[in-house]
């Protein structure tokens, strides 16, 4: 078993491990924690859509992970469906890459158990989400404690080599990388079973302000949903926090929450035109909010129509997820056969 300082121990043997080439496989999980918002879209979802046709890819809705916080069956089912609808409406092509539910590939939880027996508890106690709960005086459940190991299994089961993350999220991969090293060193030292996954850094990741000026997050209750429309969308846009500069006075667009959102949707020419209006004076925040509302409506018009169509065809969405799961299990099956043999679970005597 690895020592109580696993990262150092694993790294000390990394140079001794035999090199092995693995095909590029992109793996990413999608949290079904409610309707997706602009922070999700510009933080990851848009990049997922762009990437999913470039390499063999597996994108899965992490409904097992969601159970650490969502403990109502109807809510979890609806959130899972919402994520599938959102991805498909925004351009995810299921013929190019697999889209499926984590729970439809039970082999991943089997691999998780194998990995749990390699990782010291002291390593898991350093988990960010776990520590936040403990420091807040709460009692985290065991699911949250072992969450990073399920995340590692999610990646390694598909022999994932690249995981899309923002530049500030690289640490999220460290346990998966350690688990791959420990398994290879312990069970398959001469012919490593698992690649050491690398972060697929998403350079064009925006920090999206919420309607209160903080980072947009469901936990802050300050989000604008990708598919919000009509009165609901207008109410949220018009409630974006601004300063009290009078309408007639010039304003600094770069310090304005409304303009920060406008930049996400407008082309360079439109951004420059609106920025000039800010600086000229006689242009109020209400004017800017109306322009933002129009940009949002136009940007998601086609996707909104597609989502409504898909929502009326639940059997199609189910088929997409089932086909994705079939593709995923076909990928995982030979990996798990080798893993079982390596640890001594197969063949049976």
N, C-alpha and C positions, 0 to 999 in steps of 0.2 A: 504494500500500500504506500502511496506517496507520503512524504514527510509532512510535518505541520507547516512547512513553508513551501507549498506546492509550486508556485510560480518559479521560484528560484531553482528548486529541484528539477522541474521539467526543463527549464531553460538550460541547465547545466549539461543535460544530455542531448540537447537538440542537435548540436554539431556532430554527435556520434551516430545519429539515426541515419539509416540509408535513405538516399534521395529516391523519390518516386514521382513520376509525372501523373497528374490527374487532369481529366478534361474539365474545362471551365463550366461550373454549374452555379447559377445564381439562386439563392434561397432567401425568402423573406416572409415573416409572419405579419399578419394584420390583426390588430386588436379590435374585437367587436364590442366596443364599450359605448355604443350609441351612434347616432347619426354623425357622419364625418363632417368636418368643418374646414374652413380655409387654412387653418394651421396644419391639419392633416394633409390637405391637398398640396400646398406649397412646400411642406416639410418632407414629404415622402411620396405621396400617392402619384403626383405628376411624374416623378422620376421613375417610379415603378412602371407606369404606362410606357414611358420612353424606353426603358431597358428591356421590357419583357420579350421583345422580338429580336434582341441582339444575341442572346445566348440561350442554351437550354435553361429553363427557369421553373421554379416551383414556388408559387405564392399561395399561402394557406391562411385561412381564418382561424385564429388561435382560440377556439372556444374552450379548450381545456384551461388555458391560461386565464381566460375571463372568469372562470369559476372561482378564482381566488377572491373576487369582489362581487360578482353577479351571482346571486343565489336564488333567482326566480326563473323557473323553466320557460315561461312564456316570454319574459324579457330577453333571455339569452337567445332563444330561437329567433325572435324578431330582430335583434341586433345582428345576428349572423346573416339573416336574409338581407338586411339593409346594406351590409358591407358588400355582399355579392352583387346586389343591384347597383350600388354606387360604382364599383370597379367596372362592371360590364357597361354601364351607361357612359362612363368616361373614356371608353375606348379599349379596355382590356380584351384581347382576342384569344378566346379559349383554344383556338386551333394552333396558336403559336406557343403558348405556355400553359402549364397546369394551374387551375384555380380550384381550390377544394377546402374542405373543413379538416382541421387538425384531427378531430375525433374519428374521422373516417379512415385513418391510417394508424390502427392500434399498435403496430409494430414499434412506433416511436416511443410509446410508454414502456415497452419491453426493453428497448435500448436505454431508456432513462434509468431503469433499475440496474442495469449493468454498470452504468456510469456512476450511480449513487454509491456503489460499493468501492469506488476508486477515490472518491473525493472526501477529504476531511471536513468535518462540520465547521471547523474554524474558518475554512475558506468561504463557506456559505454565510457565515455570520457577518462577513464583510459586504454582503450584498446591499446595494444602495436602498432599495425599497424596503428590505427587511430592517435595516438600521433606522430608517426614517420612522417606521412604526414603533420600534422599540424606544427610540429617543423621545417619541411623543407620548410615551407611557401606555401604549396600546399593546395588545398581545397578538402578534401576527399568527395566522394559521400555518400549518405545516406546508400547505400548498405554496404559499408565498416564500417560505424558507427554501424550498427545493425548486422554485420557479426557474432559476438559472440553469439547472441541470436538465429540465425538460426543454429549455431553450437550446441547450447544447445538443440534445438528442434530435431536436427538430432540424438542426443544421447538418449534423453528421450522418443521419440516416440516409440522406440523399447524396452523400459524398459532396456536400456543398463546399465550394472553394471561395465563393465571393458572397458577401452579405452586405446589401446596401445600408449604409449608415451615414449620419451626418458627421462632420469632422469632430464634434464633441462627444460622440457616442462610441468611439472605438473601444473603450473599456468594457462595453457590454459583451464584446466577443471573447474576452480573456478567459472566461471559464470554459467556453466551447473549445478554445485553442488548447487549454490545459488538459481538458478531458480527452481530446484527440491524442495528445502526446502520451498521457498516462496509459490509455488503452493500448496504443501502439507499443510502448515500451514494455508493458506488462504481458501482453498476449501475442503480439505480432511484430516482434522486434526486427525480424529479418525481411519481412514484406509488409510494411505498414498498411493497415486496412483503411485508416481514415486520413484524409488530407488535413493540413492545418489551415483552417479557413482564414481568409484575409478580409479586411473591411473593404467594401466597394464604396469609396468616399464619394458622397454626393456633394459636389462643389456648389451647385446652384440651389442651395437650401436657404430659404428665407425664414427669418424670425418674424412671425406675423403678429401684429398687435391686436388685442381684443378690443371690444367696444369701450372698455374702461382704461385702455392704454397699457395694461399689463400684457405679457405674452398670452396669446390666445390659447385657452385650455378649458376643457370641460369642468375641471375642478374649480376654476374661477367663475364659472357661469357667465363667461364673456364672449361666447362664440357666435359666429355667423355660419350657419350650415350651408354646405355646397348647394343643396337643393331647396333651401328656403326660397319662398317666392311670395308675391303679392303683399298683403298687409304685414305679414310676419317679417318679411325681408325689409320692407320700408321702415318698420318700427325699429328694427335693430340698427340699420344704417343711420337713421336720424338720431339715435341715442348715443352715437360715438362721442366720447368725451373730447372737448376742445377747450382752448383757453378763452378768455373774455375780451380779446381784441375786437374793437368796434368794426362794423362792416366797412366803413370808409377807409380805414387805415391799412397800410401795407402789412403783409403777413409773411412769415418764414415758412415755406412749404415743408422744408426738411424737418421741422420740429412738430409737424402736425400729424396726428394719428390718421386722419382721413386721407391725407396725401400719401402716407406710407402704404395704405391699402390701394390707392389709385395706381401707384407704381407697379403693383403686382399684376394689374390687368391691362394697363394702357401701354401702347407702343411708345417709342422714344419721342416721336413728334407730338403725340397727344400729351405726354407728360410735360414736355417743354411748354406747350401752350397753356396748360393749366397752372404750371409753376409761375409763368409770367403774369397770369391773372392774380395769383396770390400777391405777388410783389408790387403790382400796380395799384392795389387798393380798390375799393368799391366792389370787392368780391368777397362775399361772406362765406362762413363755413357751411351754411345751408345750401349755397350754390354748389360748393364742392361735394357735399353729400348727395345732391341730386345727380351730379355727374358720375359719382361712384356707383350709385344705384343703377344707372343706365349701363355702365360698363359691366357690372356683375350680371345683370339680366341678359345682356347680349352674349357675354362670354360663355354662359352655361345654358343658353337657349336650346341648342341641339341635344346636349346631354340630358337636359330636363325632359325633353320630349321622349328620348330613348328610354329613360328610366320609367316613365309612365307606361310606355308600351311593355317593357320587361315586367313590370309589376302586375300587369294584366295576364302574364304568361308564366305563372309560377312553375309549371311543369318543365318549361324550357330551362329555367334557372336551376331547378333540381337536377336536370340532366347534365347541365354544364358542370356542376359540382361533383356529380357522380363520376362523370368521365374523367374529371381532373383527379379524383381519388383513385380511380382505376389505374391511371397513368402513374400516379405517385407510388402506389403499392407495387406496381411492376418494377419501378426503380429501386424500391427499398428491399424487395424480396431477396435478391442475391446478396445484398449487403448483410442482411440479418442472418442469412444462412451461414455466411462466413463468420459473423460475430458469435453466433451460437456455438459453432464448432470451436472457435478460438477459446471461448471461456469454459468449454466442457459440457455444454447443454445438449449438444448433438455431435455425432449421431448417437441415438440411444442404444445401449448395450442390451 
